[in-house]
Amino acid sequence: MTDVTPWLELGTAAAGAGGIGYAKVRAPRVYWSLVGLPVTWGRFTWTYGSTMEVCGLTVQPSRLRAFMARNVAHREVRPVPPKVRRVRGTSTGLLVILRLPAGLEPADIAASSQRLRHAFGVQSVTVSETKPGFVELRMTGYDVLGRVRMPRTAKPRDLVVPVALREDGSVYERDYRKVPHGLILGANQSGKSMLQRNLIKGLAQLPVGLVGIDCKRGVEQSRYASRLSALATDPQSAGLLLDALVREMEERFDLLALHGASDLWDLSDDVRPVPLVVLIDEIAELFLVTSKKDEAARDHTVMQLVRLGQMARAVGIYLEVCGQRFGSDLGRGATALRAQLTGRVVHRVNDKQTAEMGLGDIAPDAVSAVTAIRADRPGVAVAGDTSGGWSRIRTPEITADEAAAVCREHADLAPDLPFLEPFRPAVLSAPAKAPVLVIPEPVTE
């Protein structure tokens, strides 16, 4: 009888190799946990010293240390790399805490992040300072942004909306309490609308008022009418709506003065007005005019926007501005308004100047990262803030119908705001399915 044991062993090995290959493509998180993490951890452990030396991330030892090495340990005196304080594996990569020796700073480690990425064979390396003298290396083992899946724990709360996933596997959140005004830039088909949908989907579940300005006749935002407190669909109505928001801002400042408060959140719950988020799609439409007689109205609208950007944060009115390009070439007031929009997200753009408009003044190092975004990866963007830090993010795919369904589900959260009643959009019912026409079969005798 033929011995089938070798064939069984060979089949088992082939099945295991096939399973690992399948997991690498279809289940990268599983592959990383089983194979990638042990291999990367071992590579990091065995090559750490030499890698840091060739990357120029070492310093000369102190005189005492050199004396002890030469005369006591009888070994060669070598440069000193950062000391590894902790190594911890995660579901997406490797987390390393380093203690910097005298002479190195976090910027030195950050400047060599690409070299460390290739040396350790990981997808990306991000560097952040945890406290003076310590940095955190967050290595991502695989392409987390290839297939975005938000964690189940990522839920909107307290004006904090999770909208995307960072390349290190952490959640990118839009926190209006910390970053009150934001700017979203990107070319056509770059993923701006996807980010807006995720933002509206999260905001719709919170007790806030949503105000839409969509000068493309409302083709983007009108489907969310059930959750919007106001909607302007042309420059004229947008100007009137901004006037109403400025008047509301001034009344809220009077309320703060009456109660001796300097911020909306210093008020008690029974007197605190509802926060408002103003979503502006295609900001350029508010700046462009077709004739000279419209310039005065345009300048007034822009002035009101700038006033909201400068002062409205304290009274709980927040701006979320979206456009393809936003610079001084739009006209008077564009640069002043952009300076107030501290939260920046820039998708793929058509020219380097647009990337510099979005990130050049807050995170210059991120401009080259924006220009490297591929056209076949919609939703990938670079998010920066005034701290100078930035990260690559990608929003999960969501259809406009899914976002509209969430808005209809939470329509009861839309606050009753009398000053916005003239701008309340008409709510259209959900599109019904087309009836199926049934043709009876001919009767045969």
C-alpha positions as a LaTeX table, in Angstrom:
\begin{tabular}{lrrr}
\hline
Residue & $x$ (\AA) & $y$ (\AA) & $z$ (\AA) \\
\hline
Met1 & 0.00 & 0.00 & 0.00 \\
Thr2 & 1.34 & 3.42 & $-0.95$ \\
Asp3 & 2.43 & 5.57 & 1.98 \\
Val4 & 0.33 & 8.77 & 1.79 \\
Thr5 & 2.01 & 10.48 & 4.75 \\
Pro6 & 4.48 & 12.50 & 2.61 \\
Trp7 & 1.61 & 13.66 & 0.40 \\
Leu8 & $-0.42$ & 14.68 & 3.42 \\
Glu9 & 2.54 & 16.62 & 4.81 \\
Leu10 & 3.13 & 18.28 & 1.47 \\
Gly11 & $-0.56$ & 19.15 & 1.11 \\
Thr12 & $-0.66$ & 20.55 & 4.62 \\
Ala13 & 2.39 & 22.73 & 3.95 \\
Ala14 & 0.94 & 23.95 & 0.66 \\
Ala15 & $-2.39$ & 24.73 & 2.30 \\
Gly16 & $-0.63$ & 26.62 & 5.09 \\
Ala17 & 1.45 & 28.63 & 2.61 \\
Gly18 & $-1.66$ & 29.35 & 0.56 \\
Gly19 & $-3.54$ & 30.43 & 3.65 \\
Ile20 & $-0.75$ & 32.78 & 4.67 \\
Gly21 & $-0.63$ & 34.24 & 1.16 \\
Tyr22 & $-4.40$ & 34.70 & 1.15 \\
Ala23 & $-4.29$ & 36.37 & 4.57 \\
Lys24 & $-1.55$ & 38.75 & 3.40 \\
Val25 & $-3.83$ & 40.05 & 0.64 \\
Arg26 & $-7.34$ & 39.67 & 2.04 \\
Ala27 & $-6.72$ & 39.85 & 5.78 \\
Pro28 & $-3.57$ & 41.94 & 6.32 \\
Arg29 & $-4.31$ & 42.47 & 10.01 \\
Val30 & $-4.32$ & 38.70 & 10.59 \\
Tyr31 & $-1.16$ & 38.25 & 8.51 \\
Trp32 & 0.60 & 40.97 & 10.45 \\
Ser33 & $-0.29$ & 39.43 & 13.81 \\
Leu34 & 0.84 & 35.93 & 12.80 \\
Val35 & 3.85 & 36.61 & 10.56 \\
Gly36 & 4.69 & 40.27 & 10.10 \\
Leu37 & 4.94 & 41.26 & 13.77 \\
Pro38 & 7.41 & 38.52 & 14.84 \\
Val39 & 9.59 & 39.08 & 11.76 \\
Thr40 & 9.66 & 42.86 & 12.14 \\
Trp41 & 10.28 & 42.67 & 15.89 \\
Gly42 & 13.23 & 40.34 & 15.30 \\
Arg43 & 14.65 & 42.56 & 12.52 \\
Phe44 & 14.35 & 45.61 & 14.75 \\
Thr45 & 16.05 & 43.87 & 17.68 \\
Trp46 & 19.03 & 42.52 & 15.72 \\
Thr47 & 19.71 & 45.49 & 13.47 \\
Tyr48 & 18.77 & 48.43 & 15.71 \\
Gly49 & 22.26 & 49.56 & 16.62 \\
Ser50 & 23.75 & 49.38 & 13.15 \\
Thr51 & 20.65 & 50.96 & 11.58 \\
Met52 & 20.74 & 53.97 & 13.88 \\
Glu53 & 24.44 & 54.38 & 13.22 \\
Val54 & 24.20 & 54.38 & 9.42 \\
Cys55 & 21.18 & 56.73 & 9.63 \\
Gly56 & 23.28 & 59.24 & 11.57 \\
Leu57 & 21.18 & 58.93 & 14.72 \\
Thr58 & 24.05 & 58.36 & 17.14 \\
Val59 & 26.26 & 60.64 & 19.23 \\
Gln60 & 29.74 & 60.29 & 20.62 \\
Pro61 & 29.79 & 58.75 & 24.11 \\
Ser62 & 30.73 & 60.77 & 27.15 \\
Arg63 & 34.30 & 60.67 & 28.38 \\
Leu64 & 33.38 & 58.44 & 31.31 \\
Arg65 & 31.54 & 55.98 & 29.09 \\
Ala66 & 34.40 & 55.90 & 26.60 \\
Phe67 & 36.94 & 55.33 & 29.41 \\
Met68 & 34.88 & 52.45 & 30.85 \\
Ala69 & 34.45 & 50.82 & 27.47 \\
Arg70 & 38.13 & 51.11 & 26.59 \\
Asn71 & 39.77 & 50.25 & 29.90 \\
Val72 & 37.23 & 48.14 & 31.81 \\
Ala73 & 35.18 & 46.30 & 29.18 \\
His74 & 38.14 & 46.21 & 26.74 \\
Arg75 & 35.97 & 46.80 & 23.72 \\
Glu76 & 35.81 & 49.31 & 20.95 \\
Val77 & 34.25 & 52.67 & 21.72 \\
Arg78 & 31.23 & 53.06 & 19.49 \\
Pro79 & 28.73 & 55.91 & 19.00 \\
Val80 & 25.67 & 55.85 & 21.26 \\
Pro81 & 22.19 & 55.40 & 19.71 \\
Pro82 & 18.93 & 56.36 & 21.45 \\
Lys83 & 18.13 & 53.92 & 24.24 \\
Val84 & 15.13 & 51.68 & 23.65 \\
Arg85 & 12.84 & 52.02 & 26.64 \\
Arg86 & 9.90 & 49.96 & 25.48 \\
Val87 & 8.78 & 47.90 & 22.48 \\
Arg88 & 5.17 & 46.87 & 22.11 \\
Gly89 & 3.37 & 45.15 & 19.27 \\
Thr90 & $-0.01$ & 46.44 & 18.12 \\
Ser91 & $-2.65$ & 45.16 & 15.72 \\
Thr92 & $-1.25$ & 47.40 & 12.98 \\
Gly93 & 2.43 & 47.78 & 13.75 \\
Leu94 & 5.15 & 48.23 & 16.33 \\
Leu95 & 5.34 & 50.91 & 19.03 \\
Val96 & 8.82 & 51.90 & 20.27 \\
Ile97 & 9.68 & 54.43 & 22.99 \\
Leu98 & 13.20 & 55.89 & 22.70 \\
Arg99 & 15.23 & 57.91 & 25.22 \\
Leu100 & 17.27 & 60.46 & 23.29 \\
Pro101 & 20.94 & 60.94 & 24.23 \\
Ala102 & 22.36 & 64.43 & 24.66 \\
Gly103 & 22.87 & 65.95 & 21.23 \\
Leu104 & 19.80 & 64.50 & 19.48 \\
Glu105 & 16.33 & 66.04 & 19.20 \\
Pro106 & 12.99 & 64.65 & 17.95 \\
Ala107 & 13.44 & 66.50 & 14.65 \\
Asp108 & 16.54 & 64.41 & 13.93 \\
Ile109 & 14.55 & 61.19 & 14.29 \\
Ala110 & 11.65 & 62.57 & 12.23 \\
Ala111 & 14.01 & 63.59 & 9.42 \\
Ser112 & 15.21 & 59.98 & 9.14 \\
Ser113 & 11.76 & 58.38 & 9.25 \\
Gln114 & 11.90 & 57.29 & 5.60 \\
Arg115 & 15.31 & 55.68 & 6.08 \\
Leu116 & 14.07 & 53.87 & 9.18 \\
Arg117 & 10.99 & 52.72 & 7.28 \\
His118 & 13.06 & 50.99 & 4.61 \\
Ala119 & 15.64 & 49.66 & 7.08 \\
Phe120 & 13.04 & 47.93 & 9.25 \\
Gly121 & 10.82 & 46.89 & 6.31 \\
Val122 & 7.60 & 48.55 & 7.46 \\
Gln123 & 4.93 & 50.54 & 5.66 \\
Ser124 & 5.53 & 53.85 & 7.46 \\
Val125 & 7.24 & 55.35 & 10.49 \\
Thr126 & 5.79 & 58.34 & 12.34 \\
Val127 & 7.64 & 60.15 & 15.10 \\
Ser128 & 6.08 & 62.11 & 17.95 \\
Glu129 & 7.48 & 63.59 & 21.14 \\
Thr130 & 5.91 & 62.20 & 24.31 \\
Lys131 & 7.85 & 64.31 & 26.82 \\
Pro132 & 11.23 & 66.07 & 26.91 \\
Gly133 & 13.92 & 63.59 & 25.96 \\
Phe134 & 11.53 & 60.84 & 24.82 \\
Val135 & 10.06 & 60.09 & 21.39 \\
Glu136 & 7.58 & 57.53 & 20.17 \\
Leu137 & 8.20 & 55.60 & 16.96 \\
Arg138 & 4.94 & 54.25 & 15.61 \\
Met139 & 5.70 & 51.76 & 12.85 \\
Thr140 & 2.87 & 50.60 & 10.61 \\
Gly141 & 3.40 & 47.08 & 9.35 \\
Tyr142 & 1.06 & 47.11 & 6.35 \\
Asp143 & $-0.97$ & 49.47 & 4.20 \\
Val144 & $-3.71$ & 50.41 & 6.64 \\
Leu145 & $-5.16$ & 52.91 & 4.15 \\
Gly146 & $-5.58$ & 50.30 & 1.44 \\
Arg147 & $-8.89$ & 49.11 & 2.86 \\
Val148 & $-10.29$ & 51.47 & 5.47 \\
Arg149 & $-12.33$ & 49.94 & 8.26 \\
Met150 & $-13.19$ & 52.20 & 11.15 \\
Pro151 & $-13.07$ & 50.61 & 14.61 \\
Arg152 & $-16.42$ & 49.85 & 16.18 \\
Thr153 & $-15.52$ & 52.07 & 19.11 \\
Ala154 & $-15.22$ & 55.13 & 16.83 \\
Lys155 & $-18.48$ & 56.91 & 17.62 \\
Pro156 & $-19.34$ & 60.64 & 17.52 \\
Arg157 & $-19.45$ & 62.33 & 20.91 \\
Asp158 & $-19.30$ & 65.85 & 22.39 \\
Leu159 & $-18.57$ & 67.65 & 19.10 \\
Val160 & $-15.91$ & 65.06 & 18.25 \\
Val161 & $-16.55$ & 63.23 & 14.96 \\
Pro162 & $-14.38$ & 60.31 & 13.76 \\
Val163 & $-14.11$ & 60.77 & 10.00 \\
Ala164 & $-11.03$ & 58.90 & 8.80 \\
Leu165 & $-8.23$ & 56.49 & 9.60 \\
Arg166 & $-4.59$ & 57.54 & 9.94 \\
Glu167 & $-1.84$ & 55.55 & 8.29 \\
Asp168 & $-0.64$ & 54.38 & 11.72 \\
Gly169 & $-4.04$ & 52.76 & 12.39 \\
Ser170 & $-5.35$ & 55.40 & 14.79 \\
Val171 & $-8.61$ & 57.27 & 14.21 \\
Tyr172 & $-8.57$ & 60.81 & 12.86 \\
Glu173 & $-11.22$ & 62.83 & 14.65 \\
Arg174 & $-12.65$ & 66.24 & 13.88 \\
Asp175 & $-12.79$ & 67.92 & 17.29 \\
Tyr176 & $-14.62$ & 71.25 & 17.06 \\
Arg177 & $-13.82$ & 72.17 & 20.68 \\
Lys178 & $-10.07$ & 72.02 & 20.00 \\
Val179 & $-10.03$ & 73.06 & 16.31 \\
Pro180 & $-13.15$ & 75.16 & 15.74 \\
His181 & $-12.78$ & 76.00 & 12.04 \\
Gly182 & $-11.57$ & 73.74 & 9.24 \\
Leu183 & $-10.63$ & 73.84 & 5.55 \\
Ile184 & $-10.97$ & 70.90 & 3.15 \\
Leu185 & $-9.20$ & 71.18 & $-0.22$ \\
Gly186 & $-8.86$ & 68.81 & $-3.16$ \\
Ala187 & $-9.35$ & 68.36 & $-6.87$ \\
Asn188 & $-12.37$ & 66.73 & $-8.49$ \\
Gln189 & $-12.70$ & 63.01 & $-7.69$ \\
Ser190 & $-10.14$ & 63.32 & $-4.89$ \\
Gly191 & $-12.47$ & 62.34 & $-2.06$ \\
Lys192 & $-13.68$ & 65.69 & $-0.68$ \\
Ser193 & $-17.32$ & 64.65 & $-0.93$ \\
Met194 & $-16.57$ & 61.38 & 0.87 \\
Leu195 & $-15.05$ & 63.28 & 3.77 \\
Gln196 & $-18.03$ & 65.63 & 3.91 \\
Arg197 & $-20.45$ & 62.71 & 3.95 \\
Asn198 & $-18.64$ & 61.09 & 6.88 \\
Leu199 & $-18.60$ & 64.42 & 8.65 \\
Ile200 & $-22.32$ & 65.03 & 8.11 \\
Lys201 & $-23.13$ & 61.47 & 9.10 \\
Gly202 & $-21.33$ & 61.96 & 12.43 \\
Leu203 & $-22.66$ & 65.45 & 13.10 \\
Ala204 & $-26.22$ & 64.34 & 12.38 \\
Gln205 & $-26.06$ & 62.07 & 15.43 \\
Leu206 & $-25.08$ & 64.91 & 17.78 \\
Pro207 & $-27.28$ & 67.62 & 19.36 \\
Val208 & $-25.98$ & 70.42 & 17.13 \\
Gly209 & $-27.52$ & 72.67 & 14.50 \\
Leu210 & $-26.31$ & 72.09 & 10.93 \\
Val211 & $-26.27$ & 75.00 & 8.50 \\
Gly212 & $-25.53$ & 74.29 & 4.83 \\
Ile213 & $-24.26$ & 76.67 & 2.14 \\
Asp214 & $-24.15$ & 74.95 & $-1.24$ \\
Cys215 & $-24.09$ & 77.42 & $-4.11$ \\
Lys216 & $-24.29$ & 74.62 & $-6.68$ \\
Arg217 & $-28.07$ & 74.89 & $-6.36$ \\
Gly218 & $-27.94$ & 72.52 & $-3.43$ \\
Val219 & $-27.10$ & 69.40 & $-5.42$ \\
Glu220 & $-24.80$ & 68.12 & $-2.66$ \\
Gln221 & $-26.46$ & 69.20 & 0.57 \\
Ser222 & $-30.17$ & 69.24 & $-0.30$ \\
Arg223 & $-30.38$ & 65.48 & 0.27 \\
Tyr224 & $-29.52$ & 66.12 & 3.94 \\
Ala225 & $-32.40$ & 68.63 & 4.34 \\
Ser226 & $-34.13$ & 66.55 & 7.01 \\
Arg227 & $-31.28$ & 67.27 & 9.44 \\
Leu228 & $-30.32$ & 70.78 & 8.29 \\
Ser229 & $-31.58$ & 73.82 & 10.17 \\
Ala230 & $-30.87$ & 76.08 & 7.19 \\
Leu231 & $-29.69$ & 75.75 & 3.60 \\
Ala232 & $-28.57$ & 78.42 & 1.11 \\
Thr233 & $-28.28$ & 77.34 & $-2.52$ \\
Asp234 & $-27.06$ & 80.53 & $-4.24$ \\
Pro235 & $-24.77$ & 83.48 & $-3.36$ \\
Gln236 & $-27.69$ & 85.82 & $-2.64$ \\
Ser237 & $-29.37$ & 83.57 & $-0.09$ \\
Ala238 & $-25.94$ & 82.69 & 1.33 \\
Gly239 & $-25.31$ & 86.36 & 2.02 \\
Leu240 & $-28.62$ & 86.71 & 3.86 \\
Leu241 & $-27.96$ & 83.53 & 5.83 \\
Leu242 & $-24.51$ & 84.78 & 6.90 \\
Asp243 & $-26.08$ & 88.06 & 8.01 \\
Ala244 & $-28.48$ & 86.09 & 10.21 \\
Leu245 & $-25.59$ & 84.07 & 11.66 \\
Val246 & $-23.64$ & 87.23 & 12.48 \\
Arg247 & $-26.67$ & 88.70 & 14.26 \\
Glu248 & $-27.02$ & 85.46 & 16.22 \\
Met249 & $-23.32$ & 85.64 & 17.09 \\
Glu250 & $-23.74$ & 89.15 & 18.47 \\
Glu251 & $-26.77$ & 88.10 & 20.53 \\
Arg252 & $-24.81$ & 85.20 & 21.96 \\
Phe253 & $-22.00$ & 87.56 & 22.97 \\
Asp254 & $-24.60$ & 89.65 & 24.79 \\
Leu255 & $-25.71$ & 86.49 & 26.57 \\
Leu256 & $-22.14$ & 85.72 & 27.63 \\
Ala257 & $-21.72$ & 89.25 & 28.95 \\
Leu258 & $-24.98$ & 88.97 & 30.88 \\
His259 & $-23.79$ & 85.83 & 32.68 \\
Gly260 & $-20.17$ & 86.96 & 33.08 \\
Ala261 & $-18.85$ & 84.15 & 30.87 \\
Ser262 & $-16.17$ & 84.26 & 28.20 \\
Asp263 & $-17.08$ & 81.05 & 26.41 \\
Leu264 & $-20.26$ & 79.22 & 25.43 \\
Trp265 & $-19.26$ & 76.21 & 27.49 \\
Asp266 & $-18.99$ & 78.28 & 30.66 \\
Leu267 & $-22.77$ & 78.69 & 30.62 \\
Ser268 & $-25.09$ & 76.29 & 32.41 \\
Asp269 & $-27.03$ & 73.75 & 30.39 \\
Asp270 & $-30.37$ & 75.52 & 30.81 \\
Val271 & $-29.20$ & 78.77 & 29.16 \\
Arg272 & $-26.53$ & 77.52 & 26.77 \\
Pro273 & $-27.51$ & 77.94 & 23.08 \\
Val274 & $-27.11$ & 74.97 & 20.78 \\
Pro275 & $-23.77$ & 74.79 & 18.91 \\
Leu276 & $-23.92$ & 75.46 & 15.16 \\
Val277 & $-21.73$ & 73.97 & 12.43 \\
Val278 & $-21.74$ & 75.86 & 9.12 \\
Leu279 & $-20.88$ & 73.57 & 6.18 \\
Ile280 & $-19.76$ & 75.52 & 3.09 \\
Asp281 & $-19.35$ & 73.60 & $-0.15$ \\
Glu282 & $-17.24$ & 75.16 & $-2.96$ \\
Ile283 & $-16.18$ & 78.34 & $-1.20$ \\
Ala284 & $-15.02$ & 79.86 & $-4.49$ \\
Glu285 & $-18.65$ & 80.38 & $-5.52$ \\
Leu286 & $-19.02$ & 82.96 & $-2.75$ \\
Phe287 & $-16.04$ & 84.92 & $-4.05$ \\
Leu288 & $-16.71$ & 84.89 & $-7.78$ \\
Val289 & $-18.89$ & 87.57 & $-9.40$ \\
Thr290 & $-20.14$ & 87.91 & $-12.96$ \\
Ser291 & $-20.48$ & 91.70 & $-13.04$ \\
Lys292 & $-19.07$ & 94.71 & $-11.25$ \\
Lys293 & $-22.39$ & 95.55 & $-9.62$ \\
Asp294 & $-22.20$ & 92.29 & $-7.64$ \\
Glu295 & $-18.82$ & 93.11 & $-6.08$ \\
Ala296 & $-20.30$ & 95.08 & $-3.17$ \\
Ala297 & $-22.54$ & 92.16 & $-2.17$ \\
Arg298 & $-19.62$ & 89.76 & $-2.54$ \\
Asp299 & $-17.37$ & 91.90 & $-0.33$ \\
His300 & $-20.09$ & 92.10 & 2.32 \\
Thr301 & $-20.57$ & 88.31 & 2.30 \\
Val302 & $-16.83$ & 87.71 & 2.61 \\
Met303 & $-16.59$ & 90.24 & 5.45 \\
Gln304 & $-19.31$ & 88.41 & 7.35 \\
Leu305 & $-17.47$ & 85.12 & 6.85 \\
Val306 & $-14.26$ & 86.62 & 8.16 \\
Arg307 & $-16.10$ & 87.98 & 11.22 \\
Leu308 & $-17.49$ & 84.52 & 11.95 \\
Gly309 & $-14.05$ & 83.01 & 11.56 \\
Gln310 & $-12.49$ & 85.52 & 13.93 \\
Met311 & $-15.04$ & 85.57 & 16.74 \\
Ala312 & $-17.69$ & 82.87 & 16.42 \\
Arg313 & $-15.70$ & 80.12 & 18.13 \\
Ala314 & $-16.40$ & 81.55 & 21.58 \\
Val315 & $-20.16$ & 81.41 & 21.02 \\
Gly316 & $-20.26$ & 77.91 & 19.55 \\
Ile317 & $-20.50$ & 78.67 & 15.83 \\
Tyr318 & $-18.01$ & 76.64 & 13.79 \\
Leu319 & $-17.04$ & 76.80 & 10.10 \\
Glu320 & $-16.23$ & 73.86 & 7.82 \\
Val321 & $-15.11$ & 75.24 & 4.45 \\
Cys322 & $-14.60$ & 73.08 & 1.37 \\
Gly323 & $-13.21$ & 73.92 & $-2.06$ \\
Gln324 & $-10.87$ & 72.97 & $-4.87$ \\
Arg325 & $-8.60$ & 75.96 & $-4.43$ \\
Phe326 & $-8.46$ & 78.70 & $-1.84$ \\
Gly327 & $-5.94$ & 81.51 & $-2.17$ \\
Ser328 & $-5.53$ & 85.22 & $-2.64$ \\
Asp329 & $-6.43$ & 84.85 & $-6.31$ \\
Leu330 & $-10.09$ & 84.41 & $-5.25$ \\
Gly331 & $-10.26$ & 88.03 & $-4.17$ \\
Arg332 & $-10.26$ & 90.32 & $-1.16$ \\
Gly333 & $-10.65$ & 88.58 & 2.18 \\
Ala334 & $-9.65$ & 85.07 & 1.07 \\
Thr335 & $-6.29$ & 85.11 & 2.85 \\
Ala336 & $-7.81$ & 86.61 & 6.02 \\
Leu337 & $-10.47$ & 83.91 & 6.12 \\
Arg338 & $-8.01$ & 81.09 & 5.43 \\
Ala339 & $-5.87$ & 82.23 & 8.36 \\
Gln340 & $-8.81$ & 81.49 & 10.70 \\
Leu341 & $-9.32$ & 77.95 & 9.37 \\
Thr342 & $-6.76$ & 76.12 & 11.49 \\
Gly343 & $-7.85$ & 72.56 & 10.79 \\
Arg344 & $-6.56$ & 71.65 & 7.32 \\
Val345 & $-7.26$ & 68.55 & 5.22 \\
Val346 & $-5.81$ & 68.50 & 1.71 \\
His347 & $-6.60$ & 65.75 & $-0.80$ \\
Arg348 & $-4.97$ & 65.21 & $-4.18$ \\
Val349 & $-4.56$ & 68.55 & $-5.93$ \\
Asn350 & $-3.80$ & 69.63 & $-9.48$ \\
Asp351 & $-0.82$ & 71.84 & $-8.66$ \\
Lys352 & 1.71 & 72.36 & $-5.91$ \\
Gln353 & 0.49 & 75.90 & $-5.24$ \\
Thr354 & $-2.85$ & 74.60 & $-3.99$ \\
Ala355 & $-1.07$ & 72.25 & $-1.58$ \\
Glu356 & 0.97 & 75.19 & $-0.31$ \\
Met357 & $-2.22$ & 77.22 & 0.18 \\
Gly358 & $-3.63$ & 74.51 & 2.41 \\
Leu359 & $-0.58$ & 73.38 & 4.38 \\
Gly360 & 2.35 & 75.64 & 3.55 \\
Asp361 & 1.67 & 78.05 & 6.40 \\
Ile362 & 1.11 & 75.43 & 9.13 \\
Ala363 & 3.03 & 72.28 & 8.08 \\
Pro364 & 5.50 & 72.97 & 5.24 \\
Asp365 & 6.87 & 69.41 & 5.35 \\
Ala366 & 3.43 & 68.06 & 4.39 \\
Val367 & 3.31 & 69.79 & 0.99 \\
Ser368 & 5.44 & 67.12 & $-0.70$ \\
Ala369 & 3.23 & 64.40 & 0.83 \\
Val370 & 0.15 & 65.95 & $-0.80$ \\
Thr371 & 1.73 & 66.07 & $-4.25$ \\
Ala372 & 2.59 & 62.36 & $-3.93$ \\
Ile373 & $-1.05$ & 61.22 & $-3.51$ \\
Arg374 & $-1.99$ & 58.92 & $-6.39$ \\
Ala375 & $-5.09$ & 59.53 & $-8.48$ \\
Asp376 & $-6.24$ & 55.92 & $-8.02$ \\
Arg377 & $-6.59$ & 56.33 & $-4.24$ \\
Pro378 & $-9.55$ & 58.65 & $-3.68$ \\
Gly379 & $-10.12$ & 59.63 & $-0.09$ \\
Val380 & $-6.43$ & 59.75 & 0.80 \\
Ala381 & $-5.47$ & 63.14 & 2.22 \\
Val382 & $-2.99$ & 64.90 & 4.48 \\
Ala383 & $-4.35$ & 66.41 & 7.69 \\
Gly384 & $-2.41$ & 69.11 & 9.52 \\
Asp385 & $-2.89$ & 71.58 & 12.34 \\
Thr386 & $-1.23$ & 74.63 & 13.77 \\
Ser387 & 1.12 & 72.52 & 15.91 \\
Gly388 & 3.08 & 71.70 & 12.76 \\
Gly389 & 2.19 & 68.02 & 12.91 \\
Trp390 & 0.55 & 66.20 & 10.03 \\
Ser391 & $-0.53$ & 62.71 & 9.06 \\
Arg392 & $-1.91$ & 60.82 & 6.07 \\
Ile393 & $-5.53$ & 59.82 & 6.42 \\
Arg394 & $-8.20$ & 58.11 & 4.36 \\
Thr395 & $-11.94$ & 58.27 & 4.76 \\
Pro396 & $-14.08$ & 55.11 & 4.55 \\
Glu397 & $-16.37$ & 54.82 & 1.57 \\
Ile398 & $-19.93$ & 55.91 & 2.16 \\
Thr399 & $-22.64$ & 56.74 & $-0.34$ \\
Ala400 & $-24.74$ & 59.89 & $-0.30$ \\
Asp401 & $-27.85$ & 57.76 & 0.27 \\
Glu402 & $-26.31$ & 56.23 & 3.41 \\
Ala403 & $-25.49$ & 59.67 & 4.83 \\
Ala404 & $-28.98$ & 60.93 & 3.92 \\
Ala405 & $-30.55$ & 57.91 & 5.66 \\
Val406 & $-28.67$ & 58.76 & 8.88 \\
Cys407 & $-29.90$ & 62.36 & 8.59 \\
Arg408 & $-33.51$ & 61.17 & 8.25 \\
Glu409 & $-33.09$ & 58.80 & 11.18 \\
His410 & $-31.89$ & 61.61 & 13.44 \\
Ala411 & $-34.11$ & 64.37 & 12.06 \\
Asp412 & $-35.60$ & 64.85 & 15.53 \\
Leu413 & $-32.23$ & 66.21 & 16.71 \\
Ala414 & $-32.55$ & 69.26 & 14.46 \\
Pro415 & $-33.00$ & 72.15 & 16.92 \\
Asp416 & $-35.80$ & 74.68 & 16.66 \\
Leu417 & $-34.03$ & 77.94 & 15.76 \\
Pro418 & $-36.49$ & 80.73 & 14.91 \\
Phe419 & $-33.84$ & 83.00 & 13.39 \\
Leu420 & $-33.09$ & 80.31 & 10.80 \\
Glu421 & $-36.72$ & 79.54 & 9.98 \\
Pro422 & $-36.69$ & 81.59 & 6.70 \\
Phe423 & $-33.83$ & 79.40 & 5.47 \\
Arg424 & $-35.26$ & 76.02 & 6.53 \\
Pro425 & $-35.05$ & 73.67 & 3.53 \\
Ala426 & $-37.98$ & 71.72 & 2.24 \\
Val427 & $-37.69$ & 68.07 & 3.22 \\
Leu428 & $-38.17$ & 65.66 & 0.35 \\
Ser429 & $-39.36$ & 62.16 & 0.99 \\
Ala430 & $-37.02$ & 59.27 & 0.30 \\
Pro431 & $-37.09$ & 58.17 & $-3.33$ \\
Ala432 & $-39.50$ & 55.32 & $-3.81$ \\
Lys433 & $-38.63$ & 52.25 & $-5.78$ \\
Ala434 & $-39.97$ & 52.13 & $-9.30$ \\
Pro435 & $-43.01$ & 49.86 & $-9.65$ \\
Val436 & $-42.46$ & 46.55 & $-11.38$ \\
Leu437 & $-44.61$ & 46.08 & $-14.46$ \\
Val438 & $-45.91$ & 42.52 & $-14.69$ \\
Ile439 & $-47.03$ & 41.40 & $-18.16$ \\
Pro440 & $-49.40$ & 38.43 & $-18.04$ \\
Glu441 & $-48.63$ & 35.48 & $-20.25$ \\
Pro442 & $-50.94$ & 35.00 & $-23.23$ \\
Val443 & $-53.72$ & 32.51 & $-22.70$ \\
Thr444 & $-53.54$ & 29.56 & $-25.09$ \\
Glu445 & $-56.50$ & 27.46 & $-25.91$ \\
\hline
\end{tabular}
